[in-house]
């Protein structure tokens, strides 16, 4: 079944790639309870280097090396360090997870963009949906571990043994996985010829605006990357700095932190799964960022006024919906608008925007948590 349905494979890869990151941030109170924002920051900041440099190394390192070798090795190393090392080693493991998840996201988004247009949208939605449900799975697992008083290290040990093996088994089931790099290069060459004919005929002017030098390309990617940055900055500022301060006791704050993040992840999963049935126009993306900042200011006000209650899980859920809608639609539109020769690099470079937003939010979240506590 999985072998004949690449969308299911991309969904599963999305789950496995992102659940490592979610387990780290969901378990951040166990790693560094007084500096949750620091764990969040280390879980994303190395991703900026990986994604931001992708324009240089993407065509020099094959998909096989990236996805079949590097990802499972990094997974096992990261969970081993967090499970058995002192605090410094644990934080190093969190940073390695950031490298792993960034490498997986940039590579899988780019790989999906090499498929024919008729399949591309479904694969991108499958990947996005998988990354969304990874959030739910991660917070449910950590919540159960906490509720059942299972040692945190036991969960990490299971993850270290299971996730790398599951990733290798899943990726190896993609039809023709060993030929990805050759087929992608051939597809780019064929599509380049078609695009040149289309350009002479005066077709697809917006697509060719993206085929530029690096500096110009970054400027042209702003309509996709700026909304991603804004949405992710606002929602991760809520996660890393605000939600942990809502509640009238330490136990209540920890409970609300886990519950709000779980409902947030539910919203992300639902909206990221909507890419095949619900489409937004490019002009709608900035409004998602504006709405997300409104939610951030709302939660800051709630914390300052010492208001609490389970009804606050509703706006936490909406926060996830806004983030998921922006993610799946930004990459769907970008894959459609980019010329084939630039599509892979554009997808990888634009994925830097959400990581940059998360990294800046996590630094801001450290200050927010200390201010609001």
C-alpha positions in Angstrom: 0.0 0.0 0.0 2.7 2.5 1.0 4.9 1.6 -2.0 2.1 2.5 -4.5 1.1 5.8 -2.8 3.9 8.3 -2.6 1.6 10.8 -0.8 1.3 8.3 2.1 5.1 8.0 2.1 5.5 11.8 2.2 2.9 12.0 5.0 4.9 9.4 7.0 8.2 11.2 6.4 6.6 14.4 7.6 5.5 12.7 10.8 8.9 11.2 11.5 10.8 14.3 10.6 8.9 16.7 12.8 8.1 14.5 15.7 11.7 14.6 16.8 11.5 18.4 17.1 8.1 18.3 18.8 9.4 15.8 21.4 12.2 18.2 22.3 10.1 21.3 22.7 7.2 19.4 24.4 9.8 18.0 26.8 11.5 21.4 27.3 10.3 21.6 30.9 12.2 18.4 31.6 15.4 19.7 29.9 15.5 23.3 31.1 12.4 24.2 33.1 13.5 27.8 33.8 14.6 28.6 30.2 12.1 27.0 27.9 12.8 29.7 25.3 16.4 28.6 25.3 15.4 25.0 24.3 13.1 26.4 21.7 15.9 28.6 20.3 18.4 25.7 20.1 15.8 23.6 18.5 15.6 25.9 15.5 18.6 28.2 15.3 20.9 25.7 13.6 18.2 25.2 11.0 18.9 28.7 9.7 22.4 27.7 8.7 21.2 24.5 7.0 18.4 26.1 5.1 20.1 29.4 4.4 23.1 27.7 2.8 21.0 25.3 0.7 21.4 27.3 -2.4 25.1 26.3 -2.3 25.1 22.6 -1.3 21.7 21.4 -2.5 23.0 20.1 -5.9 26.3 18.9 -4.4 24.8 16.5 -1.8 22.5 13.8 -3.2 19.0 13.1 -1.8 20.3 9.6 -0.9 23.0 10.9 1.3 20.8 13.5 2.9 17.7 11.4 3.5 19.0 7.8 3.7 22.2 8.4 5.7 22.3 11.8 7.5 18.8 12.0 8.8 18.7 8.6 10.7 22.3 9.1 12.1 21.4 12.6 13.4 18.2 11.3 14.9 20.0 8.5 16.9 22.8 10.9 18.0 20.4 13.6 19.2 18.2 11.4 21.3 21.2 9.6 22.8 22.8 12.9 23.9 19.5 14.1 25.5 18.8 10.8 27.2 22.2 10.1 28.7 24.2 13.4 28.8 24.5 16.3 31.2 22.7 19.6 30.5 25.3 20.8 28.0 25.1 17.5 26.1 21.3 17.6 26.2 21.2 21.1 24.7 23.7 19.9 22.0 21.3 17.1 21.2 18.4 19.6 20.9 20.6 21.6 18.4 21.3 18.4 16.4 17.6 17.8 16.2 17.3 21.2 14.6 19.8 20.3 12.0 18.0 17.0 11.3 14.6 18.5 11.0 15.8 21.3 8.8 17.6 19.0 6.5 14.6 16.7 6.2 12.1 19.6 5.6 14.2 21.4 3.0 15.0 18.1 1.2 11.5 16.7 1.2 9.8 19.9 0.1 12.3 20.2 -2.7 11.9 16.5 -3.6 8.1 16.8 -3.8 8.5 19.8 -6.1 10.3 17.7 -8.7 7.2 15.6 -9.3 4.7 16.4 -12.1 2.2 19.2 -11.3 -0.6 16.7 -11.1 1.1 15.0 -8.2 3.0 17.9 -6.6 0.0 19.4 -4.8 -1.0 16.1 -3.2 2.5 15.3 -2.1 3.0 18.8 -0.6 -0.3 18.4 1.3 0.7 14.9 2.4 4.0 16.2 3.8 2.3 19.2 5.5 -0.3 17.0 7.0 2.3 14.7 8.4 4.2 17.5 10.0 1.0 18.7 11.5 0.0 15.4 13.1 3.6 15.0 14.3 2.8 17.9 16.7 -0.2 16.1 18.1 1.6 12.8 18.5 4.6 14.5 20.2 2.5 16.3 22.8 0.3 13.3 23.4 3.4 11.1 24.0 5.0 13.6 26.4 1.7 14.2 28.1 1.2 10.5 28.7 4.8 10.1 29.9 4.2 12.9 32.4 0.8 11.6 33.5 2.0 8.0 34.0 5.2 9.2 35.7 7.3 7.3 33.1 11.0 8.5 33.2 11.6 11.0 30.4 14.8 9.2 29.6 12.9 6.0 28.8 10.8 7.8 26.2 14.0 9.2 24.6 15.6 5.8 24.5 12.6 4.3 22.6 12.7 7.3 20.2 16.4 6.7 19.6 15.8 3.1 18.7 12.6 3.4 16.7 12.5 6.6 14.8 15.8 6.2 12.7 14.7 2.7 11.7 11.2 3.8 10.8 12.7 6.7 8.7 15.0 4.3 6.7 12.2 1.8 6.0 9.8 4.6 4.9 12.2 6.5 2.6 13.3 3.2 1.0 9.8 2.6 -0.1 9.6 5.5 -2.5 9.5 4.1 -6.0 12.8 4.7 -7.7 14.3 6.3 -4.6 17.9 5.6 -5.8 17.2 7.6 -9.0 15.8 10.8 -7.4 18.8 13.0 -8.2 19.2 11.8 -11.8 15.4 12.0 -12.5 15.2 15.5 -10.9 18.0 16.8 -13.0 16.4 15.3 -16.1 13.0 16.8 -15.2 14.6 20.2 -14.7 16.4 20.0 -18.1 13.2 19.0 -19.9 11.1 21.6 -18.1 13.7 24.3 -18.8 13.2 23.7 -22.5 9.5 23.9 -22.2 9.7 27.1 -20.2 12.0 28.7 -22.8 9.3 28.0 -25.4 6.6 29.4 -23.1 8.7 32.5 -22.4 9.1 33.2 -26.2 5.4 32.9 -26.5 4.9 35.4 -23.7 3.5 32.9 -21.2 4.0 32.6 -17.4 5.7 36.0 -16.7 5.4 35.6 -12.9 7.2 32.3 -13.0 10.2 33.8 -14.8 10.5 36.7 -12.3 11.7 34.0 -9.8 14.6 32.7 -12.0 17.2 35.2 -10.9 20.5 35.6 -9.1 20.5 34.8 -5.4 20.0 38.3 -4.1 17.3 39.1 -6.6 15.7 35.7 -5.9 15.5 36.4 -2.2 13.7 39.7 -2.9 11.3 38.0 -5.2 10.6 35.4 -2.6 9.5 38.0 0.0 5.7 37.7 -0.8 6.0 34.0 0.4 8.6 34.3 3.1 7.5 37.4 5.0 4.1 36.1 5.9 5.7 32.8 7.0 8.2 34.7 9.1 5.4 36.8 10.7 3.1 33.9 11.4 5.8 31.8 12.9 7.2 34.6 15.0 3.9 35.3 16.6 2.8 31.7 17.3 6.2 30.6 18.7 6.4 33.7 20.9 3.1 32.4 22.4 4.5 28.9 22.8 7.9 29.7 24.2 7.2 32.7 26.3 3.5 33.3 27.1 1.5 30.1 27.5 3.9 28.8 30.2 2.9 31.9 32.3 -0.8 31.4 32.2 -2.3 29.8 35.4 -2.5 30.5 39.1 0.0 27.9 40.2 3.1 26.0 39.0 1.0 22.9 38.3 -1.7 24.8 36.6 0.8 26.6 34.4 2.4 23.3 33.3 -1.0 21.8 32.6 -2.1 24.7 30.5 1.2 24.8 28.7 0.8 21.1 27.6 -3.0 21.5 26.8 -2.6 24.7 24.8 0.3 23.3 22.8 -1.7 20.1 22.1 -4.7 22.2 20.9 -2.4 24.3 18.8 -1.0 21.2 17.1 -4.5 20.0 16.4 -5.2 23.3 14.6 -1.9 23.0 12.7 -2.8 19.4 11.6 -6.3 20.3 10.4 -5.2 23.4 8.4 -2.1 21.8 6.9 -4.2 18.9 5.7 -6.5 21.3 3.8 -4.1 22.0 0.9 -5.9 19.7 -1.5 -9.4 21.1 -0.8 -8.9 24.7 0.3 -6.7 27.3 -1.5 -5.7 30.8 -0.5 -4.5 33.5 -2.8 -1.0 35.0 -2.3 -2.6 38.3 -1.2 -4.3 36.6 1.7 -1.0 35.4 3.3 -0.1 38.7 5.0 -3.5 38.9 6.7 -2.8 35.6 8.4 0.3 37.2 9.9 -1.6 40.2 11.1 -4.2 38.0 12.7 -1.5 35.9 14.4 0.0 39.0 15.9 -3.4 39.9 17.3 -3.5 36.6 19.0 -0.1 37.1 20.5 -1.1 40.5 22.0 -4.3 38.9 23.3 -2.4 36.2 25.2 0.1 38.7 26.6 -2.9 40.7 27.9 -4.4 37.5 29.4 -1.1 36.7 31.2 -0.7 40.3 32.5 -4.3 40.3 33.8 -3.8 36.9 35.5 -6.8 35.5 33.6 -7.0 31.7 33.3 -9.6 29.1 32.1 -9.9 26.3 29.7 -11.8 28.6 27.2 -8.3 29.9 26.3 -7.7 26.7 24.5 -10.0 27.9 21.7 -7.7 30.8 20.7 -4.7 28.5 21.1 -6.4 26.2 18.5 -7.0 29.1 16.2 -3.3 30.0 16.5 -2.5 26.6 15.1 -5.0 27.0 12.3 -3.5 30.3 11.1 0.0 28.8 11.1 -0.9 25.7 9.2 -2.9 27.7 6.5 0.1 29.9 5.9 2.6 27.0 5.7 0.7 24.8 3.2 -0.5 27.6 1.0 2.8 29.5 0.8 4.7 26.4 -0.4 1.9 25.3 -2.7 1.9 28.8 -4.4 5.6 28.9 -4.5 5.9 25.5 -6.2 3.3 26.6 -8.7 5.0 30.0 -9.5 8.6 28.9 -9.6 10.3 27.8 -12.9 11.4 24.1 -12.7 15.1 25.0 -12.8 14.7 27.1 -9.6 11.9 25.3 -7.9 13.9 23.1 -5.5 16.2 25.9 -4.4 13.2 28.3 -4.0 11.4 25.8 -1.8 14.5 25.2 0.4 15.4 28.9 0.7 11.8 29.9 1.6 11.7 27.3 4.3 14.4 29.4 6.0 11.7 32.1 6.7 9.7 30.0 9.2 12.9 28.9 11.0 14.0 32.5 11.2 10.6 33.5 12.6 10.8 30.7 15.2 14.4 31.5 16.2 13.6 35.2 16.7 10.4 34.3 18.6 12.3 32.0 20.9 14.8 34.7 21.8 11.9 37.0 22.4 10.1 34.3 24.3 13.0 34.1 26.9 12.4 37.8 27.7 8.6 37.4 27.6 8.6 34.5 30.1 10.8 36.3 32.5 8.7 39.5 32.2 5.4 37.8 32.6 6.4 35.3 35.4 
